[in-house]
Amino acid sequence: MTRHQLAQYRKEKKRTQVQTAHALGVSQTYLSLVEAGKRPLTERLQGKAARFFDLPPTEVPTQLTMGELLTVTDDQLASDLANLGYTRFSHLKKTRTHKKNPADVLLRALNARKRDARLVEALPWLLLSFPDLKWNEVSRTAKMHDLQNRLGYVTNVARRVAEREGRYETASKLRKHEVELERSLLAREETLCNETMTQTERNWLAHNRPEEAKHWHVLTDLSPQHLSYV
């Protein structure tokens, strides 16, 4: 979150500097200096601001503006999904930090050699729940890290689920971005975050994966009918 965004959110929510400063735990003078660019807007203040302004997850500033993708553990990813409302992980204790932008959670999840299968299963849910991502940034960052095949297939699965459930507006949005990702399809074969699978497993999936996965050059058997939340 930039200082300009902080000031913009404050004005849109009709909050005074005194009210906002109190919520952030700083003085009004300090907040004024932050908005003027004379004091740093720390990550802690950004988290408090996101909660105070009650920003929807898709409006939380992302880390994708510079194309960065920080690594994240499976445990942290599960916690991030729980904070965003994924009911399969609702038993996890929610953290006190602000919700992350779903775009960050999705791409960080895909940017891994190995993920727990339960986490991979949750990724189409992210797109079903938050189809209105900042797709320009998402696509650009995915291409920078050669993740467009994985992202494209997850988008494809989410779109097919939306169609099955009669969520046609969501399906239309996802189809649009699926087509855009298809233009940069990589020729190489890869897995859906399971690069440690054996050659025997790879050979089996090459012949038994869904046709859509074959089209996206992804070795996986993930499909709508296998998703526990569908």
NUBAKOL-489958 format. One record per atom (N, C-alpha, C): residue number from 1; residue in one letter; atom name; x, y, z. Coordinates in Angstrom, 2 decimals. Atoms other than C-alpha are relative to their C-alpha. Last residue first. Example, Ala and Ser with C-alpha at 12.3 -4.5 7.8 and 13.67 -1.06 7.14 Angstrom:
<lumpas>
pos/code/site/east/north/up
2/S/N/-0.82/-1.19/-0.06
2/S/CA/13.67/-1.06/7.14
2/S/C/-0.77/1.09/0.73
1/A/N/0.89/-1.19/0.00
1/A/CA/12.30/-4.50/7.80
1/A/C/0.90/1.20/0.00
</lumpas>
This chain:
<lumpas>
pos/code/site/east/north/up
230/V/N/0.94/-0.16/1.11
230/V/CA/-18.01/-28.83/-5.79
230/V/C/-1.22/-0.84/0.29
229/Y/N/0.92/-1.09/-0.31
229/Y/CA/-16.13/-28.44/-2.49
229/Y/C/-1.00/0.24/-1.14
228/S/N/0.89/0.34/-1.11
228/S/CA/-14.43/-31.86/-2.66
228/S/C/-1.04/1.07/0.28
227/L/N/-0.09/-1.05/-1.00
227/L/CA/-12.94/-31.22/-6.08
227/L/C/-1.04/-0.23/1.08
226/H/N/-0.83/0.45/-1.11
226/H/CA/-12.50/-34.45/-8.04
226/H/C/0.09/1.01/1.13
225/Q/N/0.68/1.05/-0.75
225/Q/CA/-15.41/-33.84/-10.41
225/Q/C/0.80/-0.52/1.18
224/P/N/1.13/-0.45/-0.84
224/P/CA/-13.94/-30.49/-11.44
224/P/C/-0.63/-1.09/0.84
223/S/N/1.15/-0.34/0.84
223/S/CA/-10.62/-31.96/-12.61
223/S/C/-1.17/0.35/0.89
222/L/N/0.95/-0.91/-0.62
222/L/CA/-7.13/-32.51/-11.19
222/L/C/-1.10/0.35/-0.99
221/D/N/1.34/0.57/0.19
221/D/CA/-5.51/-35.51/-12.89
221/D/C/-1.06/0.88/0.66
220/T/N/0.83/0.01/-1.19
220/T/CA/-2.22/-33.71/-13.42
220/T/C/-1.31/-0.70/-0.31
219/L/N/0.18/1.38/-0.43
219/L/CA/0.66/-33.51/-15.90
219/L/C/-0.74/0.00/1.33
218/V/N/-0.16/0.19/-1.43
218/V/CA/0.25/-30.04/-17.41
218/V/C/-0.31/-1.46/0.36
217/H/N/-1.31/0.62/-0.21
217/H/CA/0.80/-29.31/-21.09
217/H/C/0.32/-0.17/1.49
216/W/N/-0.83/-0.97/-0.71
216/W/CA/-2.21/-26.95/-21.18
216/W/C/1.38/-0.55/0.34
215/H/N/-0.08/-1.23/0.79
215/H/CA/-3.91/-29.03/-23.87
215/H/C/0.92/1.02/0.64
214/K/N/-0.90/0.28/1.13
214/K/CA/-3.08/-32.23/-22.01
214/K/C/0.18/1.25/-0.84
213/A/N/-1.34/-0.03/-0.56
213/A/CA/-4.68/-30.78/-18.88
213/A/C/1.04/-0.27/-1.08
212/E/N/-0.33/-1.40/-0.27
212/E/CA/-7.82/-30.02/-20.89
212/E/C/1.41/0.14/0.57
211/E/N/-0.41/-0.62/1.26
211/E/CA/-7.86/-33.55/-22.28
211/E/C/0.40/1.46/0.20
210/P/N/1.09/-0.61/0.77
210/P/CA/-7.96/-34.90/-18.73
210/P/C/0.52/0.66/-1.27
209/R/N/0.44/-1.29/-0.51
209/R/CA/-4.94/-36.98/-17.69
209/R/C/-1.20/0.51/-0.82
208/N/N/1.27/0.09/-0.72
208/N/CA/-4.69/-40.68/-18.52
208/N/C/-0.51/1.33/0.57
207/H/N/1.00/0.73/0.77
207/H/CA/-1.93/-41.03/-21.13
207/H/C/-1.39/0.03/0.65
206/A/N/-0.10/-0.42/1.40
206/A/CA/0.61/-38.47/-19.90
206/A/C/-1.09/-0.63/-0.85
205/L/N/0.79/-1.22/0.17
205/L/CA/-0.61/-39.17/-16.38
205/L/C/0.02/0.49/-1.45
204/W/N/1.41/0.34/-0.15
204/W/CA/0.67/-42.75/-16.54
204/W/C/-0.88/1.22/-0.26
203/N/N/0.44/0.75/1.18
203/N/CA/4.03/-41.72/-17.95
203/N/C/-1.48/-0.33/0.07
202/R/N/0.05/-0.92/1.13
202/R/CA/4.49/-39.08/-15.28
202/R/C/-0.52/-0.70/-1.26
201/E/N/1.19/-0.83/-0.17
201/E/CA/3.58/-41.54/-12.54
201/E/C/-0.15/0.97/-1.16
200/T/N/1.15/0.87/0.24
200/T/CA/6.16/-44.01/-13.85
200/T/C/-1.30/0.79/0.12
199/Q/N/0.17/0.09/1.45
199/Q/CA/8.72/-41.22/-14.08
199/Q/C/-1.18/-0.90/-0.35
198/T/N/-0.88/0.95/0.69
198/T/CA/8.23/-40.57/-10.39
198/T/C/-0.27/0.01/-1.50
197/M/N/0.64/1.26/0.37
197/M/CA/6.59/-37.47/-8.95
197/M/C/0.95/-0.86/-0.82
196/T/N/-0.72/1.14/-0.57
196/T/CA/8.93/-34.88/-7.38
196/T/C/-0.64/-1.34/-0.39
195/E/N/-1.17/0.33/0.80
195/E/CA/7.78/-32.06/-9.67
195/E/C/0.78/-1.20/0.54
194/N/N/-0.35/1.35/-0.47
194/N/CA/4.33/-32.01/-8.08
194/N/C/1.19/-0.51/-0.78
193/C/N/-0.68/-0.07/-1.30
193/C/CA/3.26/-28.36/-8.30
193/C/C/0.25/-1.39/0.59
192/L/N/0.71/-1.04/-0.76
192/L/CA/0.84/-28.94/-11.18
192/L/C/0.53/-0.04/1.43
191/T/N/1.01/0.49/-0.93
191/T/CA/3.33/-30.84/-13.30
191/T/C/-0.72/1.17/0.64
190/E/N/-0.34/-0.18/-1.40
190/E/CA/5.25/-29.75/-16.37
190/E/C/-1.14/-0.54/0.86
189/E/N/0.89/0.70/-0.91
189/E/CA/5.43/-30.38/-20.10
189/E/C/0.44/0.26/1.44
188/R/N/-0.54/1.03/-0.88
188/R/CA/7.19/-27.79/-22.23
188/R/C/-1.08/-0.62/0.88
187/A/N/0.01/1.33/0.63
187/A/CA/5.48/-26.01/-25.09
187/A/C/0.44/-1.10/0.96
186/L/N/-1.34/0.55/0.14
186/L/CA/4.61/-22.89/-23.08
186/L/C/-0.07/-1.42/-0.55
185/L/N/-0.18/1.39/-0.42
185/L/CA/1.23/-21.26/-23.69
185/L/C/1.42/-0.48/-0.27
184/S/N/-1.40/0.12/-0.42
184/S/CA/1.51/-17.49/-24.15
184/S/C/0.31/-1.41/0.50
183/R/N/-0.86/-0.59/1.02
183/R/CA/-1.67/-17.03/-26.18
183/R/C/1.48/-0.14/0.33
182/E/N/-0.26/1.00/1.03
182/E/CA/-3.48/-19.45/-23.89
182/E/C/0.95/0.52/-1.08
181/L/N/-1.14/0.79/-0.43
181/L/CA/-3.17/-16.96/-21.05
181/L/C/0.41/-1.02/-1.06
180/E/N/-1.18/-0.87/0.01
180/E/CA/-5.45/-14.54/-22.88
180/E/C/1.24/-0.77/0.40
179/V/N/-0.39/-0.22/1.40
179/V/CA/-7.97/-17.28/-23.64
179/V/C/1.25/0.86/-0.08
178/E/N/-0.55/1.28/0.47
178/E/CA/-8.08/-18.30/-19.97
178/E/C/0.51/0.14/-1.44
177/H/N/-1.39/0.02/-0.44
177/H/CA/-8.55/-14.66/-19.02
177/H/C/0.70/-1.31/-0.39
176/K/N/-0.74/-1.10/0.64
176/K/CA/-11.71/-14.38/-21.10
176/K/C/1.48/-0.07/0.37
175/R/N/-0.26/0.41/1.38
175/R/CA/-12.95/-17.79/-19.95
175/R/C/0.82/1.05/-0.73
174/L/N/-1.14/0.91/-0.03
174/L/CA/-12.59/-16.71/-16.33
174/L/C/0.37/-0.46/-1.40
173/K/N/-1.21/-0.75/-0.37
173/K/CA/-14.84/-13.70/-16.85
173/K/C/1.24/-0.90/-0.05
172/S/N/-0.36/-0.87/1.12
172/S/CA/-17.43/-15.73/-18.73
172/S/C/1.27/0.79/0.29
171/A/N/-0.59/0.83/1.06
171/A/CA/-17.45/-18.46/-16.08
171/A/C/0.46/0.85/-1.17
170/T/N/-1.35/0.37/-0.43
170/T/CA/-18.02/-15.88/-13.34
170/T/C/0.70/-0.81/-1.08
169/E/N/-0.77/-1.25/0.03
169/E/CA/-20.98/-14.44/-15.24
169/E/C/1.45/-0.27/0.41
168/Y/N/-0.43/-0.32/1.36
168/Y/CA/-22.25/-17.95/-15.98
168/Y/C/0.79/1.31/-0.09
167/R/N/-0.53/-1.32/-0.34
167/R/CA/-22.42/-19.25/-12.44
167/R/C/0.60/0.59/-1.28
166/G/N/0.86/-1.05/0.52
166/G/CA/-24.67/-22.14/-13.45
166/G/C/0.45/1.41/0.35
165/E/N/0.84/-0.50/-1.08
165/E/CA/-22.92/-24.64/-11.19
165/E/C/-0.91/1.14/-0.45
164/R/N/0.80/1.09/-0.55
164/R/CA/-21.49/-26.68/-14.06
164/R/C/-0.99/0.50/1.05
163/E/N/1.00/0.37/1.00
163/E/CA/-20.33/-23.51/-15.80
163/E/C/-0.93/-1.09/0.53
162/A/N/0.98/-1.08/0.05
162/A/CA/-18.58/-22.24/-12.67
162/A/C/-1.11/-0.32/-1.00
161/V/N/0.83/0.12/-1.20
161/V/CA/-16.86/-25.61/-12.25
161/V/C/-1.10/1.05/-0.02
160/R/N/0.90/1.14/0.22
160/R/CA/-15.68/-25.47/-15.87
160/R/C/-0.89/-0.25/1.22
159/R/N/1.03/-0.39/0.97
159/R/CA/-14.27/-21.96/-15.31
159/R/C/-0.99/-1.13/-0.24
158/A/N/0.94/-0.88/-0.68
158/A/CA/-12.43/-23.05/-12.16
158/A/C/-1.14/0.41/-0.93
157/V/N/0.77/0.82/-0.93
157/V/CA/-10.83/-25.96/-14.01
157/V/C/-1.06/0.85/0.70
156/N/N/0.87/0.86/0.79
156/N/CA/-9.74/-23.70/-16.89
156/N/C/-0.90/-0.85/0.91
155/T/N/1.09/-0.86/0.48
155/T/CA/-8.36/-21.10/-14.51
155/T/C/-1.01/-0.82/-0.79
154/V/N/0.81/-0.26/-1.19
154/V/CA/-6.31/-23.82/-12.80
154/V/C/-1.19/0.88/-0.37
153/Y/N/0.80/1.19/-0.27
153/Y/CA/-5.14/-24.90/-16.26
153/Y/C/-0.88/0.18/1.24
152/G/N/1.02/0.21/1.02
152/G/CA/-4.12/-21.41/-17.29
152/G/C/-0.86/-1.21/0.30
151/L/N/1.09/-0.95/-0.24
151/L/CA/-2.34/-20.74/-14.03
151/L/C/-1.13/-0.21/-0.99
150/R/N/0.66/0.39/-1.25
150/R/CA/-0.26/-23.90/-14.41
150/R/C/-1.20/0.91/0.28
149/N/N/0.68/1.28/0.24
149/N/CA/0.51/-23.14/-18.04
149/N/C/-0.77/-0.45/1.24
148/Q/N/1.25/-0.18/0.75
148/Q/CA/1.16/-19.43/-17.36
148/Q/C/-0.71/-1.33/-0.29
147/L/N/1.10/0.68/-0.69
147/L/CA/3.65/-20.09/-14.55
147/L/C/-1.30/0.02/-0.81
146/D/N/0.37/1.18/0.80
146/D/CA/6.82/-19.25/-16.45
146/D/C/-1.08/-0.83/0.67
145/H/N/-0.47/1.17/-0.74
145/H/CA/7.98/-16.82/-13.72
145/H/C/-0.38/-1.32/-0.68
144/M/N/-1.37/-0.26/-0.45
144/M/CA/7.75/-13.64/-15.78
144/M/C/0.61/-1.22/0.68
143/K/N/-0.89/0.17/1.15
143/K/CA/4.67/-15.06/-17.51
143/K/C/1.46/0.22/0.39
142/A/N/-0.03/1.43/0.34
142/A/CA/2.85/-15.47/-14.20
142/A/C/0.96/-0.26/-1.15
141/T/N/-0.87/0.67/-0.97
141/T/CA/3.82/-11.94/-13.18
141/T/C/0.11/-1.49/-0.29
140/R/N/-1.39/-0.45/0.22
140/R/CA/2.37/-10.45/-16.36
140/R/C/0.95/-0.72/0.94
139/S/N/-0.53/0.62/1.22
139/S/CA/-0.79/-12.55/-16.12
139/S/C/1.46/0.38/-0.23
138/V/N/-0.08/1.45/-0.20
138/V/CA/-1.47/-11.58/-12.50
138/V/C/0.64/-0.67/-1.21
137/E/N/-1.15/0.27/-0.85
137/E/CA/-0.63/-7.90/-13.04
137/E/C/0.19/-1.51/0.19
136/N/N/-1.19/-0.46/0.73
136/N/CA/-3.00/-7.61/-15.99
136/N/C/1.26/-0.31/0.80
135/W/N/-0.52/1.03/0.89
135/W/CA/-5.51/-9.80/-14.16
135/W/C/1.21/0.45/-0.81
134/K/N/-0.65/-0.93/0.93
134/K/CA/-6.08/-7.45/-11.25
134/K/C/0.76/-0.88/-1.00
133/L/N/-1.36/-0.36/-0.36
133/L/CA/-8.36/-10.07/-9.74
133/L/C/0.50/1.10/-0.93
132/D/N/-0.35/-1.36/0.42
132/D/CA/-12.09/-10.04/-10.32
132/D/C/1.37/0.41/0.53
131/P/N/-0.33/-0.06/1.43
131/P/CA/-12.67/-13.81/-10.23
131/P/C/0.49/1.36/-0.47
130/F/N/-0.54/-1.34/0.29
130/F/CA/-12.39/-13.94/-6.42
130/F/C/0.38/0.10/-1.48
129/S/N/0.41/-0.95/-1.04
129/S/CA/-14.46/-16.84/-5.10
129/S/C/0.42/1.42/-0.32
128/L/N/1.46/0.00/-0.07
128/L/CA/-14.29/-19.04/-8.20
128/L/C/-0.50/1.07/0.98
127/L/N/0.49/-0.71/1.17
127/L/CA/-10.67/-18.04/-8.73
127/L/C/-1.52/0.03/-0.05
126/L/N/-0.42/-1.40/-0.06
126/L/CA/-9.67/-18.96/-5.19
126/L/C/-0.58/0.80/-1.17
125/W/N/0.93/-0.70/-0.89
125/W/CA/-11.74/-22.16/-5.37
125/W/C/0.36/1.47/0.09
124/P/N/1.17/-0.44/0.78
124/P/CA/-9.67/-23.25/-8.38
124/P/C/-1.03/0.75/0.84
123/L/N/-0.31/-1.12/0.87
123/L/CA/-6.62/-23.12/-6.05
123/L/C/-1.15/0.39/-0.94
122/A/N/0.66/-1.25/-0.42
122/A/CA/-8.04/-25.26/-3.23
122/A/C/0.17/1.12/-1.01
121/E/N/1.44/0.11/0.19
121/E/CA/-7.22/-28.60/-4.87
121/E/C/-0.72/1.30/0.32
120/V/N/0.21/-0.14/1.44
120/V/CA/-3.56/-27.57/-5.06
120/V/C/-1.50/-0.04/-0.31
119/L/N/-0.19/-1.41/0.32
119/L/CA/-3.60/-27.07/-1.30
119/L/C/-0.23/0.26/-1.48
118/R/N/1.17/-0.72/-0.52
118/R/CA/-5.10/-30.49/-0.63
118/R/C/0.10/1.49/-0.30
117/A/N/1.11/0.11/0.94
117/A/CA/-2.48/-32.06/-2.94
117/A/C/-1.24/0.76/0.47
116/D/N/0.95/1.00/-0.47
116/D/CA/0.34/-30.77/-0.74
116/D/C/-1.21/0.02/-0.93
115/R/N/1.03/-0.46/-0.90
115/R/CA/2.64/-28.66/-2.88
115/R/C/-0.83/-1.20/0.45
114/K/N/0.82/1.01/-0.65
114/K/CA/5.94/-29.42/-4.60
114/K/C/-0.99/0.67/0.94
113/R/N/-0.24/1.30/0.62
113/R/CA/8.07/-27.51/-7.09
113/R/C/-0.95/-1.05/0.57
112/A/N/-0.63/0.98/-0.89
112/A/CA/6.57/-24.21/-6.04
112/A/C/0.19/-1.31/-0.74
111/N/N/-1.45/-0.14/0.17
111/N/CA/5.38/-21.02/-7.74
111/N/C/0.75/-0.92/0.98
110/L/N/-0.41/0.65/1.23
110/L/CA/1.75/-22.09/-8.02
110/L/C/1.51/0.00/-0.19
109/A/N/0.30/1.42/-0.10
109/A/CA/1.02/-21.26/-4.39
109/A/C/0.51/-0.75/-1.22
108/R/N/-1.00/0.57/-0.90
108/R/CA/2.80/-17.94/-4.64
108/R/C/-0.22/-1.49/0.17
107/L/N/-1.26/0.13/0.73
107/L/CA/0.68/-17.18/-7.70
107/L/C/1.12/-0.54/0.88
106/L/N/0.07/0.92/1.14
106/L/CA/-2.61/-17.94/-5.97
106/L/C/1.36/-0.20/-0.65
105/V/N/0.11/1.36/-0.52
105/V/CA/-1.86/-16.28/-2.62
105/V/C/0.04/-1.01/-1.14
104/D/N/-1.26/0.37/-0.62
104/D/CA/-0.62/-13.08/-4.25
104/D/C/-0.03/-1.46/0.46
103/A/N/-0.97/0.12/1.09
103/A/CA/-3.66/-12.89/-6.52
103/A/C/1.36/-0.42/0.53
102/P/N/0.06/1.35/0.58
102/P/CA/-5.95/-13.63/-3.56
102/P/C/0.99/-0.21/-1.14
101/N/N/0.70/-0.06/1.26
101/N/CA/-4.73/-10.38/-1.90
101/N/C/0.00/-1.40/-0.61
100/K/N/-0.84/-0.28/1.16
100/K/CA/-3.65/-11.21/1.61
100/K/C/-0.88/0.08/-1.25
99/K/N/0.14/0.94/1.11
99/K/CA/-5.98/-10.94/4.56
99/K/C/0.89/0.42/-1.15
98/H/N/1.07/-0.27/0.94
98/H/CA/-4.64/-8.80/7.36
98/H/C/-0.04/-1.07/-1.09
97/T/N/-0.42/-0.87/1.09
97/T/CA/-2.49/-10.27/10.12
97/T/C/-1.15/0.17/-0.99
96/R/N/0.45/-1.37/-0.28
96/R/CA/-4.16/-11.63/13.23
96/R/C/0.43/0.96/-1.10
95/T/N/-1.03/-0.90/-0.48
95/T/CA/-3.86/-15.18/12.00
95/T/C/-0.57/1.39/0.21
94/K/N/-0.26/-1.12/0.88
94/K/CA/-6.80/-17.53/11.73
94/K/C/1.02/0.94/0.63
93/K/N/0.13/-1.26/-0.72
93/K/CA/-6.50/-20.72/13.70
93/K/C/0.36/1.14/-0.93
92/L/N/-1.26/-0.65/-0.32
92/L/CA/-6.96/-23.62/11.33
92/L/C/-0.27/1.32/0.71
91/H/N/-0.44/0.44/-1.33
91/H/CA/-10.22/-25.52/11.55
91/H/C/1.30/0.66/0.42
90/S/N/0.59/-0.86/-1.02
90/S/CA/-11.58/-23.46/8.65
90/S/C/0.41/-0.40/1.41
89/F/N/-1.05/-0.30/-0.98
89/F/CA/-9.15/-25.19/6.30
89/F/C/-0.53/0.87/1.14
88/R/N/-0.70/1.25/-0.25
88/R/CA/-11.78/-26.89/4.14
88/R/C/1.14/0.17/1.01
87/T/N/0.59/0.73/-1.13
87/T/CA/-13.90/-23.75/4.55
87/T/C/0.73/-1.30/0.31
86/Y/N/0.06/1.37/0.52
86/Y/CA/-11.70/-21.53/2.38
86/Y/C/-0.41/-0.94/1.14
85/G/N/1.31/0.61/-0.10
85/G/CA/-12.63/-18.10/3.75
85/G/C/-0.12/-1.41/-0.54
84/L/N/0.82/-0.46/1.11
84/L/CA/-9.74/-15.84/2.78
84/L/C/-1.36/-0.68/-0.04
83/N/N/0.34/-1.41/-0.23
83/N/CA/-8.13/-16.29/6.20
83/N/C/-0.89/0.56/-1.11
82/A/N/1.00/-0.04/-1.07
82/A/CA/-8.30/-20.06/5.70
82/A/C/-0.44/1.44/0.27
81/L/N/1.27/0.45/0.58
81/L/CA/-6.51/-19.73/2.36
81/L/C/-1.11/0.04/1.05
80/D/N/0.48/-1.07/0.88
80/D/CA/-3.74/-17.66/3.95
80/D/C/-1.34/-0.37/-0.61
79/S/N/0.50/-1.07/-0.85
79/S/CA/-3.38/-20.23/6.76
79/S/C/-0.56/1.15/-0.84
78/A/N/1.26/0.48/-0.58
78/A/CA/-3.08/-23.08/4.27
78/A/C/-0.62/1.08/0.88
77/L/N/1.00/-0.04/1.06
77/L/CA/-0.45/-21.08/2.36
77/L/C/-1.36/-0.46/0.52
76/Q/N/0.41/-1.40/0.16
76/Q/CA/1.49/-20.46/5.56
76/Q/C/-1.08/0.13/-1.06
75/D/N/0.73/-0.41/-1.20
75/D/CA/1.53/-24.18/6.34
75/D/C/-0.49/1.44/-0.12
74/D/N/1.35/0.58/0.05
74/D/CA/2.48/-25.10/2.78
74/D/C/-0.83/0.44/1.19
73/T/N/0.09/1.40/-0.40
73/T/CA/5.42/-22.70/2.94
73/T/C/-1.43/-0.50/-0.14
72/V/N/0.91/0.19/-1.12
72/V/CA/5.61/-19.48/0.97
72/V/C/-0.09/-1.48/0.30
71/T/N/0.30/1.40/-0.29
71/T/CA/8.25/-18.18/-1.42
71/T/C/-0.90/-0.08/1.23
70/L/N/-0.70/0.54/-1.15
70/L/CA/8.03/-14.54/-2.44
70/L/C/-0.39/-1.45/0.20
69/L/N/0.72/1.13/-0.55
69/L/CA/6.90/-13.73/-5.94
69/L/C/0.81/-0.59/1.13
68/E/N/-0.64/0.82/-1.03
68/E/CA/7.92/-10.30/-7.22
68/E/C/-0.91/-1.15/0.43
67/G/N/-0.20/1.35/0.50
67/G/CA/6.69/-8.92/-10.52
67/G/C/0.62/-0.94/1.01
66/M/N/-1.37/0.10/0.48
66/M/CA/7.25/-5.36/-9.34
66/M/C/0.30/-1.41/-0.53
65/T/N/-0.28/-1.17/0.81
65/T/CA/3.53/-4.60/-8.99
65/T/C/1.41/-0.01/-0.57
64/L/N/-0.27/0.36/1.39
64/L/CA/2.88/-8.16/-7.87
64/L/C/0.43/1.18/-0.85
63/Q/N/-1.46/-0.08/0.15
63/Q/CA/3.19/-7.57/-4.11
63/Q/C/0.39/-0.25/-1.45
62/T/N/-0.74/1.24/0.23
62/T/CA/-0.51/-6.81/-3.90
62/T/C/1.50/0.26/-0.05
61/P/N/-1.15/-0.15/0.90
61/P/CA/-2.44/-3.93/-2.37
61/P/C/0.80/-1.29/-0.09
60/V/N/-1.22/-0.10/-0.81
60/V/CA/-5.64/-5.18/-0.68
60/V/C/1.19/0.12/-0.95
59/E/N/-0.43/-1.39/-0.03
59/E/CA/-8.46/-4.45/-3.10
59/E/C/1.22/0.21/0.90
58/T/N/-0.51/-0.37/1.32
58/T/CA/-8.99/-8.11/-4.06
58/T/C/0.47/1.45/-0.07
57/P/N/-1.33/0.56/0.29
57/P/CA/-9.22/-9.02/-0.36
57/P/C/0.58/0.42/-1.35
56/P/N/0.17/1.37/0.49
56/P/CA/-12.11/-6.61/0.25
56/P/C/1.37/-0.54/-0.40
55/L/N/-0.18/0.18/1.43
55/L/CA/-10.95/-3.56/2.25
55/L/C/-0.30/-1.45/-0.39
54/D/N/0.80/1.17/0.38
54/D/CA/-12.42/-3.10/5.71
54/D/C/0.06/-0.23/-1.50
53/F/N/0.81/-0.43/1.14
53/F/CA/-10.88/0.39/6.03
53/F/C/-0.88/-1.14/-0.52
52/F/N/0.78/-1.17/-0.40
52/F/CA/-9.64/-0.46/9.54
52/F/C/-0.94/0.45/-1.13
51/R/N/1.08/0.42/-0.89
51/R/CA/-8.52/-3.96/8.53
51/R/C/-0.92/1.18/0.34
50/A/N/0.88/0.88/0.78
50/A/CA/-6.53/-2.77/5.52
50/A/C/-1.18/-0.46/0.85
49/A/N/0.82/-0.83/0.88
49/A/CA/-5.11/0.11/7.57
49/A/C/-0.98/-0.85/-0.78
48/K/N/1.02/-0.66/-0.82
48/K/CA/-3.91/-2.22/10.33
48/K/C/-0.94/0.85/-0.86
47/G/N/0.94/1.01/-0.48
47/G/CA/-2.13/-4.40/7.79
47/G/C/-1.12/0.60/0.82
46/Q/N/0.82/0.40/1.15
46/Q/CA/-0.55/-1.40/6.07
46/Q/C/-1.05/-1.02/0.42
45/L/N/1.01/-1.03/0.20
45/L/CA/0.62/-0.07/9.43
45/L/C/-0.92/-0.34/-1.18
44/R/N/0.92/0.08/-1.13
44/R/CA/2.40/-3.35/10.17
44/R/C/-1.12/1.02/-0.14
43/E/N/0.91/1.11/0.25
43/E/CA/3.92/-3.40/6.68
43/E/C/-1.03/-0.13/1.12
42/T/N/-0.51/1.34/-0.27
42/T/CA/5.41/0.03/7.34
42/T/C/-1.04/-1.07/-0.31
41/L/N/1.25/0.73/-0.20
41/L/CA/4.34/3.26/5.69
41/L/C/0.38/-1.46/0.15
40/P/N/0.29/1.24/0.73
40/P/CA/7.61/5.13/6.15
40/P/C/-1.37/-0.58/0.34
39/R/N/-0.18/1.11/-0.93
39/R/CA/7.69/8.79/7.27
39/R/C/-0.40/-1.28/-0.73
38/K/N/-1.13/-0.36/-0.86
38/K/CA/8.16/11.90/5.13
38/K/C/0.23/-1.02/1.11
37/G/N/-1.20/0.70/0.44
37/G/CA/6.00/10.71/2.24
37/G/C/1.23/0.29/0.83
36/A/N/-0.83/-0.95/0.74
36/A/CA/3.28/13.30/2.83
36/A/C/1.30/-0.64/-0.50
35/E/N/0.70/-0.34/1.23
35/E/CA/0.80/10.60/3.78
35/E/C/0.79/0.98/-0.85
34/V/N/0.04/1.20/0.84
34/V/CA/3.29/9.28/6.31
34/V/C/-0.64/0.32/-1.34
33/L/N/-1.33/0.14/0.59
33/L/CA/3.96/12.78/7.68
33/L/C/0.08/-1.22/-0.90
32/S/N/-0.14/-1.07/0.98
32/S/CA/0.24/13.33/8.22
32/S/C/1.34/-0.09/-0.71
31/L/N/0.76/0.42/1.17
31/L/CA/0.04/9.95/9.93
31/L/C/0.11/1.04/-1.11
30/Y/N/-0.78/1.04/0.69
30/Y/CA/2.86/11.00/12.29
30/Y/C/-0.73/-0.45/-1.27
29/T/N/-1.16/-0.62/0.63
29/T/CA/1.10/14.24/13.17
29/T/C/0.80/-1.02/-0.79
28/Q/N/0.49/-0.65/1.22
28/Q/CA/-2.18/12.43/13.80
28/Q/C/1.15/0.66/-0.74
27/S/N/0.55/-1.34/-0.19
27/S/CA/-0.34/10.21/16.24
27/S/C/-0.49/0.56/-1.33
26/V/N/-1.02/-1.04/0.14
26/V/CA/0.07/6.48/15.73
26/V/C/-0.66/1.35/0.26
25/G/N/-0.86/-0.04/-1.17
25/G/CA/-1.86/3.38/16.77
25/G/C/1.14/1.00/-0.12
24/L/N/-1.32/0.52/0.35
24/L/CA/-3.30/2.68/13.34
24/L/C/0.98/0.02/1.17
23/A/N/0.13/1.41/0.37
23/A/CA/-6.89/3.04/14.54
23/A/C/1.35/-0.63/-0.32
22/H/N/0.36/0.74/-1.21
22/H/CA/-6.05/6.30/16.36
22/H/C/-0.09/-1.50/-0.31
21/A/N/-1.21/0.09/-0.81
21/A/CA/-4.28/7.64/13.26
21/A/C/-0.26/-0.81/1.27
20/T/N/-0.88/1.00/0.62
20/T/CA/-7.31/6.84/11.14
20/T/C/1.25/-0.19/0.83
19/Q/N/0.62/1.32/-0.13
19/Q/CA/-9.72/8.69/13.43
19/Q/C/0.94/-1.10/-0.52
18/V/N/0.02/0.33/-1.42
18/V/CA/-7.42/11.71/13.73
18/V/C/-0.57/-1.40/0.22
17/Q/N/-1.34/0.43/-0.37
17/Q/CA/-6.69/11.75/9.98
17/Q/C/0.05/-0.40/1.47
16/T/N/-0.93/-1.10/-0.22
16/T/CA/-10.41/11.87/9.36
16/T/C/1.38/-0.56/0.31
15/R/N/-0.66/0.04/-1.30
15/R/CA/-12.30/8.96/7.86
15/R/C/0.95/1.19/0.12
14/K/N/0.41/-1.18/-0.78
14/K/CA/-14.76/9.39/5.01
14/K/C/0.52/-0.07/1.44
13/K/N/0.74/0.53/-1.14
13/K/CA/-14.20/5.85/3.68
13/K/C/-0.47/1.11/0.94
12/E/N/1.16/0.74/0.51
12/E/CA/-13.22/7.28/0.29
12/E/C/-0.88/-0.52/1.14
11/K/N/0.98/-0.97/0.49
11/K/CA/-10.99/9.86/2.01
11/K/C/-1.26/-0.71/-0.51
10/R/N/0.50/-0.77/-1.14
10/R/CA/-9.15/7.26/4.07
10/R/C/-1.09/0.97/-0.44
9/Y/N/0.94/0.84/-0.74
9/Y/CA/-8.83/4.91/1.09
9/Y/C/-0.62/0.79/1.16
8/Q/N/1.19/0.19/0.83
8/Q/CA/-7.28/7.71/-1.00
8/Q/C/-1.04/-0.84/0.73
7/A/N/0.78/-1.23/-0.04
7/A/CA/-4.86/8.74/1.76
7/A/C/-1.30/-0.14/-0.79
6/L/N/0.46/-0.19/-1.37
6/L/CA/-3.65/5.17/2.16
6/L/C/-0.90/1.23/0.10
5/Q/N/1.16/0.89/-0.19
5/Q/CA/-3.48/4.73/-1.60
5/Q/C/-0.58/0.14/1.39
4/H/N/1.10/-0.57/0.77
4/H/CA/-1.24/7.80/-1.90
4/H/C/-1.26/-0.85/0.15
3/R/N/0.56/-1.10/-0.80
3/R/CA/0.98/6.57/0.92
3/R/C/-1.18/0.64/-0.72
2/T/N/-0.77/-1.23/0.05
2/T/CA/1.45/3.35/-1.01
2/T/C/-0.65/1.06/0.87
1/M/N/0.85/-1.18/0.00
1/M/CA/0.00/0.00/0.00
1/M/C/0.89/1.24/0.00
</lumpas>
